[in-house]
Structure formats: structure tokens, C-alpha cells
Amino acid sequence: MKGDLVIVGLGPGPEGWVTPAATAAVAAADVILGYTPYVNRITPKPGQILEASDNREELVRAQRALSLAASGKRVAVVSGGDPGVFAMAAAVYEAVEANPASADGVDIRVEPGVTAMLAAAARIGAPLGHDFCAISLSDNLKPWATIERRLRLVAEADFVIALYNPASKARPQQIKQAFQILSAVLPAETIVVFARAVGRPDEEIDVATLAGAADMPCDMRTLVIIGSQATRQVKSPDGRAWIYTPRSEQRR
């Protein structure tokens, strides 16, 4: 008898942001696989096996998970945020496409999670209140030229933009290049939010404009939100401030 494979989103970090369904799926698993930092967030129950691996081993991890499920194991593959957003769900289905027989008789399902984009947006107000898009700046799996073209086109279409994987030690300049591309289209006063480690003890949220965004600190734990031309900041009389994008098409 074959087992099952569930691809689980653990959210950005806080336990309270993990859905009950995701918690139940992890608790029911015989084997849990994932990128090391995500696996380290799990306290195994007796008998559970944890298999951690490097961030660039997604396809191998997916193949391993399918093999374990085919052998009768209950398997959970964990991702941070939502597993369908730049994460393991796509890797699993990529493995299935490459070898359809690996999924024969295996129950595969996805349990959603809170994305970094949604967590960051909730912290600052409602910047995703109108049309938006998400782009990963990592060029590990796609050419940088593709990223440049997408940035230019979504800026011209005036989407709110959420940037994942904005900068790493190996590619610290790409976020600055992204801001240069956006600055050729968007006004200098466009709101830019840097949300780092949202929901964790070292959370930092900074608000800048596109004109000064290139000077802001940014790393792989940062989610960057670039507003549309309609995005604005609103304040209450007591000094509190929120950023939101109106639901209808407006301009300042």
C-alpha cells in the first residue's frame, strides 16, 4: 500500500501563523523533508524522521519525498511561507512531470501557508489592496535578462511589486539594478517598504522612497514591496501611519 505526500507551508516564522491543517499534516508524517532552516523549526515526535538538505537541492528532495511516499510512508515536505510561492510545491510537480510513474498511487496534496508578502503587507497596512505581482530576483533558475524585462513591464503596468530573494552575498548588486530599472519608469517618490524577518524577534520594517531605496540595507530575509503610483501613506491624529493602495484606480 502506498503512502501520501503533503507539501506544507510553515509561514514566515511565528507558530501562530501556521495553519491548523499544516500543523496536523506535519504531526501525521513519518518523514519530514525540507531546507535545513525550515526543518529546524520542527520538534519531532517520537519515531519521526527529519531529513534536512541544502536550499539548492529542491528537485532531489522532491524525488526523495515521492520515493518515500511510494514505499508506503506518510511524508511531509516543508517550506517557509506558502509552498506554492517560489517553494517546494512546484519542485514536487516538476519531479512528477519528469517521472509520472513516481506519483502512481501516491496521494499528493498542498497545505497553504502565510507568505512573506502577505505577512509584510499586514504589518504596514494594505499595500496589496489593488493589483499586485510577485517577482523573485534570484537568477539561479532564470536569466537576469528575464527579470529585467519583467520588472520593466510591471512597472509600466503600474502594479504594486513584491520582490522576493532581493539580495544575497553572491549577488548584492541585483537589487540596486532592479531599483534603477524601476526608477526609469516610476516616480522618485514611489513608496518602498523593506520588511526583514517579519514575525520574528529581529523583525525590522523600514519605509523609503524609490529615490533613496538603493541605499537601504537588504538581504535574503528581506521582502521588498514597491508601491504603485496610487499607493500612499495615511496617518491618524495620534501619529500612527499606515501604507495602503486604494481598491479603485486613483492617483495622488
C-alpha positions in Angstrom: 0.0 0.0 0.0 1.4 3.4 -1.0 1.6 6.4 1.3 0.9 10.1 0.9 2.9 13.2 0.3 1.8 16.6 1.7 3.7 19.8 0.8 3.3 22.1 3.8 3.7 25.9 4.2 5.1 26.8 7.7 4.5 30.6 7.2 7.1 33.2 7.8 8.1 32.1 11.3 5.7 32.6 14.2 3.9 29.5 15.4 0.6 31.4 15.4 0.9 31.9 11.7 1.0 28.2 10.9 -2.4 26.9 9.9 -4.0 24.1 11.9 -4.1 22.0 8.8 -0.4 22.4 8.3 0.3 21.5 11.9 -1.8 18.4 11.6 0.0 17.3 8.4 3.4 17.7 10.0 2.3 15.8 13.1 0.9 12.9 11.0 4.1 12.5 8.9 6.5 9.6 9.3 9.3 11.5 7.4 9.7 15.3 7.2 12.0 16.8 4.5 13.0 20.3 3.8 15.6 23.1 3.6 17.6 23.0 6.9 16.3 26.2 8.5 12.7 25.1 7.9 13.3 21.6 9.2 15.0 23.1 12.3 11.7 24.8 13.2 10.1 21.4 13.8 10.3 19.5 17.1 9.9 15.8 16.0 7.6 13.5 17.9 8.9 10.0 18.8 9.6 7.9 15.7 9.5 10.8 13.2 12.5 11.1 10.9 13.7 14.5 9.8 15.8 14.9 6.6 17.3 18.4 6.1 19.1 19.4 2.9 20.6 22.4 1.1 18.5 25.1 -0.5 19.6 24.2 -4.0 18.5 20.6 -3.7 14.8 21.1 -4.3 14.4 18.6 -7.1 16.4 15.9 -5.4 14.4 16.5 -2.2 11.2 16.2 -4.2 12.3 12.9 -5.8 13.2 11.5 -2.4 9.8 12.5 -1.0 8.0 10.8 -3.8 10.1 7.7 -3.4 9.4 7.5 0.3 5.7 8.0 -0.2 5.6 5.3 -2.9 7.1 2.9 -0.4 4.2 3.5 2.0 5.5 6.3 4.2 3.5 9.4 5.2 5.7 12.2 4.0 5.7 15.9 4.6 7.8 18.3 2.6 8.1 21.7 4.4 8.6 25.2 3.0 8.6 28.6 4.7 5.7 30.8 3.8 3.5 29.2 1.3 4.8 26.1 -0.5 3.3 27.2 -3.8 5.2 30.6 -3.9 8.8 30.2 -5.0 8.9 27.0 -3.0 8.6 23.2 -2.9 5.2 22.5 -4.4 6.5 23.4 -7.9 9.5 21.2 -7.4 7.4 18.2 -6.5 5.2 18.6 -9.6 8.3 19.1 -11.7 9.6 15.8 -10.4 6.2 14.2 -11.2 6.4 15.6 -14.8 9.9 14.2 -15.2 8.8 10.8 -13.9 5.0 10.3 -13.8 5.3 6.8 -12.5 6.8 8.2 -9.3 3.3 9.6 -8.4 1.3 6.5 -9.3 -1.0 5.7 -6.4 0.6 8.4 -4.2 -1.9 10.9 -2.6 -0.3 14.3 -3.1 -1.7 17.5 -1.7 -0.6 21.0 -0.7 -1.3 22.7 2.6 -1.1 26.5 2.1 0.8 28.9 4.4 1.1 32.7 5.1 3.5 34.1 2.6 6.2 36.6 3.4 4.5 39.0 1.1 1.2 38.8 3.0 2.9 39.0 6.4 4.8 42.1 5.4 1.7 43.7 3.9 -0.3 43.1 7.1 2.4 44.7 9.2 2.3 48.0 7.3 -1.4 48.3 6.4 -2.8 47.2 3.0 -0.3 47.9 0.2 -1.8 44.9 -1.8 -5.3 46.4 -1.8 -5.3 46.7 -5.6 -3.5 44.8 -8.4 0.0 43.4 -7.5 2.6 40.9 -8.6 5.5 39.0 -7.0 8.9 38.6 -8.6 12.0 36.7 -7.4 15.2 38.5 -8.0 17.2 35.2 -7.8 18.7 34.3 -11.2 19.6 30.7 -10.2 16.7 29.3 -12.3 16.1 32.0 -14.8 18.3 34.6 -16.7 18.7 38.0 -15.3 17.5 39.4 -18.6 14.1 37.8 -18.0 14.0 39.5 -14.5 14.9 42.9 -16.0 12.2 42.6 -18.7 9.5 41.6 -16.1 10.5 44.5 -13.8 10.2 47.0 -16.6 6.9 45.7 -17.8 5.2 45.5 -14.4 6.4 49.0 -13.6 4.9 50.3 -16.9 1.7 48.5 -16.0 1.8 50.2 -12.5 1.5 47.1 -10.4 2.4 47.0 -6.7 5.5 44.8 -6.8 6.7 42.4 -4.1 10.3 41.3 -4.5 11.4 38.0 -3.1 15.1 37.0 -2.7 16.3 40.5 -3.3 19.9 40.2 -2.4 22.5 37.6 -1.2 26.2 37.5 -0.6 26.7 36.2 -4.1 24.6 38.9 -5.8 24.4 42.0 -3.7 24.1 44.4 -6.7 20.9 43.0 -8.3 18.5 44.8 -6.0 20.2 48.1 -6.9 19.9 47.2 -10.6 16.2 46.5 -10.0 15.7 49.9 -8.5 17.5 51.5 -11.5 15.1 49.8 -13.8 12.1 50.8 -11.8 13.3 54.4 -11.4 13.3 54.8 -15.2 9.5 54.3 -15.1 8.2 55.1 -11.7 8.3 58.5 -9.8 11.1 59.1 -7.4 8.6 59.5 -4.5 7.2 56.0 -5.0 6.9 54.2 -1.6 9.2 51.3 -1.0 9.0 49.1 2.1 11.8 46.8 3.4 10.3 44.1 5.6 13.0 41.9 7.2 12.4 38.8 9.3 8.7 39.6 9.6 7.2 38.0 12.7 10.5 37.0 14.3 12.3 38.6 17.2 14.7 40.6 14.9 11.9 42.0 12.7 12.7 45.3 11.0 10.5 47.3 8.8 11.7 50.5 7.0 9.9 52.7 4.6 11.7 54.7 2.0 11.1 56.2 -1.4 12.4 54.9 -4.7 14.9 57.7 -4.9 16.6 56.5 -1.7 15.9 52.8 -1.9 19.3 51.7 -3.2 21.0 52.9 0.0 18.8 50.8 2.3 20.1 47.5 3.8 18.7 44.4 2.2 19.3 40.6 2.3 17.7 37.3 1.6 15.4 37.6 4.7 14.0 40.9 3.4 10.8 41.2 1.4 10.6 44.4 -0.6 7.3 46.0 -1.6 7.3 48.8 -4.2 4.1 50.7 -4.3 2.2 51.7 -7.4 1.6 55.3 -8.3 -1.6 55.1 -6.3 0.0 53.7 -3.1 0.1 56.2 -0.3 0.6 56.7 3.4 -2.2 57.7 5.7 -1.9 59.0 9.3 -4.1 59.2 12.3 -4.2 62.3 14.6 -2.1 60.5 17.2 0.8 60.0 14.8 0.3 56.4 13.7 0.8 55.7 10.0 -0.2 53.0 7.5 0.5 52.3 3.9 -2.2 51.2 1.6 -3.2 51.0 -2.1 -6.8 52.1 -2.8 -9.1 49.5 -4.2 -10.2 51.6 -7.1 -7.8 53.2 -9.6 -6.8 56.6 -8.3 -3.8 58.9 -8.3 -2.4 61.1 -5.6 
